[in-house]
Amino acid sequence: MPVHDISANLMVELLSLEHSPDGWQMEVGLTRSGGSHKRQMISIDEYTYLQLLALGPFEGQRVRLSLYTKWDPFRGTHFSSLVKMNRTFSETLYFACSEGYKLLLLQLAQQKEDASSGPGNQPVAEEAAAPAAPAQQKLERTALLSRPILLRGLVFSLVLAVFLLRMDGEVELFTNSVEAKQDVSLAAAGAGTQEAVPVPVSNASDIQLAALQSEPAGATPAPAEIPEITEQSKLSYETIELTGDSYEYSLPKGYVALSFDDGPSRYTELLVDILVKAGVAANFLFIGQNVSQYPEAVSYADEHGMPVGNHSWDHSDLTANSAEENRTNLARASQSLEQLIAGPVTIFRPPYGAVNQQLAEEAGRQHLKVLLWNRDPEDWKADSPEKILNYFYHTEPSGGIYLLHEKSITVKVLPEIIAYLKQKGLKFAIFK
């Protein structure tokens, strides 16, 4: 916690997001403790703009921006938060952001209060005051670095327009807010991940991140042959009943488990069909906010023998929440799922693998067992099926719980993944 809380002197309210030929802007309202208020149009980078856009729409709500950013070592990116408010509720949402956005917040916080602006004075679309020389130099360097991003943004917009016309590809970037937060931000961040091994609940006083173990396993083998399957096979797997007294993040040797995060989506049924045809099963960890858009996908997974789990309501870092916020978040997600499946939800995977004692205890009170992972092919940012397969080929699969996502590239590569794991003589497992 900073010695001097800058948010005590300044409140920043997001008024609008705009995209023009000149770039990306946000209009903010700045209210200071002295009572002054003004509106200001500020240029931001495309990366942060897309993250904020993904959390909308904001119509009919007030949106307060946090003045703080944090570094997420698990995803290798900065993130910040905002609070959406109306007369009946308030909701805290998290978004990835750039280093430039971090500097921008610092600049806003350091601006001196305009003595001529008393309470009620609201200059519209006022340009930002000139910052101190060092901060200005940093922002200029950020602007220079962002020019290639702007060019990429124009190309991206043209490609996206074609995708929208064809109703194909990754249009969910804008229709699915959680997927947008994750895929746009993480692909843009491009940084590596940190390794950390979860520990039993009794020792989890701090945030624990899921292990990303990657053990070398020799030279790259030839791709496995995919068997021609014309009839639905009987599912062959072992069910592991979790006790809930520790975090599950590995399996005994000879076993392997696949799990899919961030659904339901347009890809859920395709993934289920591939698993069923191959005669195996996997855990699906669903986000509550996505359920209303794809309710049939939830039922489809459950009806075809795939355990459905809770991946939170909004895919936020739940370790930053209060106990009451987490109680509501988990319960809301489970209730949305249990209306569509035959039994209760019993598995919980915390977003980003972030879990602490308070969150684990709340999960236990709601009869949820924490399921993490120890193998991460990072399919969410892979640009080819070969990159995902190379992870499998160079990582010892025995004892692995694989973290995969509901993406089109994962649908393409899943048959080869299953064929390779079967070729290794491993027994598939699911968790309940």
N, C-alpha and C positions, 0 to 999 in steps of 0.2 A: 504494500500500500504506500503510495507516495507520501512524503512528509506534508506536502501542500496539495490538497485536493483541488485540481483545476476545475473540476465539474461543479464545485461549490460556487464558482464565480461566473460560470458560463453554462447556458443550456443551449444545445443545438437541435433545432427541429427541422427535419427533412420535409420540404414543401413540394418539391417536384423533381423528376428526373427527365432530362431532355437529351436528345441525340440530333445533331445538326451536321451539315457539311464541315463545320468548324471543329467538331469533336463532341465530347461527352461532358455534360454539365449537370450539376445538381443545384437547386435553389434551396437555401437554408434560411431559417429564422434564427437570429442570434439574440438571446436574452441574457443580460448580465445582472449580477446581484445588485448593482446600483440602480436598476430599473430601466436602463436603456434597452431598446429593441430595434433591430434593423433586419432587412432582408438582403440577401447577398447571393449573386450567381457565381458559382465556383466551377472551374474546369477540373475534371477528374479523369483518371485513366480508364481505358475501355475495360480492363480486367475487373476493377472494383465496381464500375458501372453495371456490368452484367450480373455481379453478385447481388447488388442492391435490387436490380430489376427482378431478379428471380424470387425475391421475398414479397413482391407485390401480389395483387394490387393493393394500393393504399387509400383508395377512395373512401371517404367517410370516416377516416381514422387519423389520429395525430401520431406522428412518428418521431420519437426522440432518439438521436444518435448518441452513442457512447463516445466519449473523448479518448478512450483508451483502446489500445490494440495489444494483443498478446501473440507470442510466437508458439505455434503448434509444432513441436518437434516430431510428432507422429506423421503429420502430413507435409511438413517442411514448408509452411506458409504462415503469414500473419493472419489473424482474424480479429474481428471486432463484433459489436452487437448493436442492436436497436430494439426499442420497445414500441410496439404498436398498441395504441390505446383508443377505446371509445367509451361510451357511457357504461357499458356492461362488463368489459373485460380489459385486461392488459396482457400482452404476450411478448416475451423476450425471444428474439431470433438472432442467430449467429451467422456471420458471413465472412468469407475469406477476403482479404484485401492486400493491396500492394504496399511496398515500402514508401512509395510516393504519397499514398493516402495517409500513412502514419505521419509523414512530415507535414501534410496539410493540416491534420488535426492539431499538431503541435503549433503550427503557425496561427491557427484560429485562437488557440488558448492563450498565446502570447500577445495577441493584438491588444493594445490599450483601449480602454473604454472611451468612446467618443463623448467628450464632455458636452457637446452641443446637442446630443440626442437624449432628451429626457424621456420619462415614461410616456408611452403612447406614440412617440415619433417612429415611423416605420418607413424609411427610405426603401423604395422598391428597386430590385435588381441592381443594387449598388456594387461597384467593383471592389475587389478585395484591396484593403489598404496595403501599401508597400511594406514588405517584411524587412526585418533586419538583414544586412548584407549576407551573412553566412547562410541563413535559411533560404534567401533568395537564390544564392548560388546553387544550393542543393536542389531547389525546385527546377532551376534552369537545366541542370544536369539530368534530372529526371525527365524533363520535357524532351530533351535531345534523345535520350534512350527510348522514349515512348514512340518516336516517329515511325520506326519499323512496325510497332504494334498497330499504329493507326492504319498503315498500308495493309497489314494482315487483316485488320478489321473490315476494310472495304471488300477485300476478297472473300472474307468469311460471310459478309452480308449477301454477296451475289450467290455464293454456294447455298446459303440457307434459303434464299428465295426459290432456287431450283428444287431444293428438298421439300419445301412447303407445297410447291405445285405437284410434286410427285407423291407426296404423303409417304416418304420413305426416309430411311436413315435416322439421324439423331434429332428429330424435331422436338423431342421431349426436353431438349435443353431449356426451352421456354415454357413448355406446358407442365413440366414436373419440377417444382421449385427445389426439392431436395436434390434431385439429380443434377439440376443446374448448379446449385451451390457446390456440389462435389466435383463434377466433371470439368466445368469451366475453370474453376479456381485451381484445381489440382493440376490439370494439364498445363495451365499458364504458369503455375509456380515452378514446376519442373525440378524441384529439389529432392534430395534423397530422404529416406526415412531413418528414424532412430530405432534401435532395438531395446526392448525392455520386456522383462518376463513377469507376468502376473503372479501374485502370491496368494495363499489362502486368505479367506475373508478376515480371519482373526488378526492378520498382519497388515490389512489394507487401509491404513490411516491416510495415505496419500493416494493421488491418482496413479493407477497402474495401467500400463499400455500393453496390448496384446503382443506376444513375442512374434518376431519375424525371423524365424530360424531358417537358414539356408545352408545346408551341408553339401559340399562338393561331392559329386558322384561320378567322376570320370568323364570320358569323352561323350559327345552327343550321339545318341543312337539313331538309327534310321527311324523315320516316322512309323508308328504302328499301323498295321492294316486294319481298316474299319470293317467289321463284319456286316454283311448284308442282312438286315433284319426286316422281315415282312410281316411278322405277327407280334402282337404284344406278349412279351415274356412275363413269366411270374417273377415278381421282384425278389431279389436275393440280397439280403443284408442282415446285419445284426443290430438290434435295438439296445442302446445303452441308456439305462435309467440313471439320471443324475441325482445325487443326494442333496445338492444345494449347500453343502457345508464348505465348498471350495470352488474356485473358478476352474472351469474345464477348458484347457487349452492344448491338450495333447492326447494321443491314444497309445495303447501298447503296440509294440512292433507287430507287423503283419496286418495291421488295420489301417484304413484310410477313410476320411469323411470329406464330402463336399458340402459347402454351404453357400447360399446366395443371399446377398444383402440388398437393401434399398428398393425392393419391390413393394407392392405389386406394380407391374408395368405391362406394356404391350408384349414384352418378351417372356412373361411368366409361363404362359401355356406352352410356348415353343420349347422352353427349357424342360418343363415337366414331360412333354412328349418324348424328348430325346432320352431322358432318364428312364422312363417307363419302357421304351423300346429296347434299351440296353439292359433292362432287368435290374436296375439299381435305384436307390432313393437318396435324397439329400434334404437337409434342413433349409427352409426358406424363412428368412428374417424380414418381416414386413414393417414398413413405416405407416403409422396410423393415418397421416394426412393423405396418403396415396390410395387408401382403401375405397373412398367414395368414387374415385375415378375408375378403378378396376376391381369392383366387387366380385365379378365373375371369375377373375383370375385367382382370388383367394379361395373360393369354393372349389375351383378346378384342382388346385394343388392339393387341398385336403382330401378331395374325393379320390385322387390318384395315389394316395399313400405317402404324400410328402408332409412331414411335420411342419406346422406353421408356428413361427415364433414372433416375439415382440421385439422390434428394433427402435422403440420409442415412438412418440407421437410426431415429433418434428425434426428428428436427426440433429438435435443440438447437443452441446457438451453438457450432460446432465450433472457433472460434478460442480458446475458453476451455479446450480439451482439450490433453492431452499428445499427443506424436507417436504413441505407442503406442495411445492411446484412439482417435485418428482413424483409424489403420490398421485397427483392429478394426471401427470404426463403418462405414467405407466398404465394407470387404470383406464385412461381414455383410449390408449392404443389397444389394450387387451379387449376392451368392450367392443370396439369397432370390428375386431377380428372374430370374436366369439359369436357374433350374430350371423356369421357366414360359414362356420365350421362345426363339425359334429361334437367336438370335445373342448375342454378348457385349454387356454394357452399356458404352457408351463416353462417355455424357454425364453430367455431374455439375452439379447446381445446389445451392450451399450454402444452408442455411436462412437466411432474413433477408438474403440477399445478402452475408453476412459471410464474408470470405476473407482470409487472410494468407499470407505466403510459405510457412510450414510446411505449411499445409493444401493449398495449390496444389501443392507438391512431392509431397506424399503422393498427391494425386489423379493426378498425372503418373506416379508409380510404379505405380499401378493402372490405367494406360492410360485414364484418364478426362479428358475435356476440360471446362473450366469454362464453363458457359453462364449468363449473367446476363440482364438485360433493360433496356429504356429507356422502356417505357410501362407504367404501373400504373393501371388503372381502379379499383382498390380494390373489386373486386366482393365481397370477403369482408365488407364492412360496409355495402354498399348496401342500402337498404330498398325499392327499386323498380327494375325494368328500365330506366326512363327515366334514372335517375341514371348507370347504366353507359353507356347510349347517348350521353348528353350528353358524357361524357368523350371518346368516339370522335369525336363531331361537332366538338368544340372542340380537338382535338389533331391535328396533322399526322401521318397514319398512315404515310406513305412512309418506309421505313427503320426502322420500328418492330418491336421484339420485345415482344409484349404478355404481361404476367403475369396469368393468370387462375387461378381455383381451382375445385375440384370442388364446387360449391354448386348448390342447386336454382334459385336466381335466375339463375345463369349458364347453366344448361340452358335456361331460358325465353328468355333474350335472345340466345343464340348464333346462331340463324338470322338474326336481324336484323343482328348484327355482321358475319357473313360476307357477307350481301347488300350491306351498305354498303361493305365493303372491295372487293368485286368491282366495285361501281358506280364506285369510284375508279380502276379499271383497274390494280390492283396484282397482282403475281405472288406467290403464297404460297410460303413456303420452310420447310423443316424442317432440323434439324441432326443430323449423325451423326459 
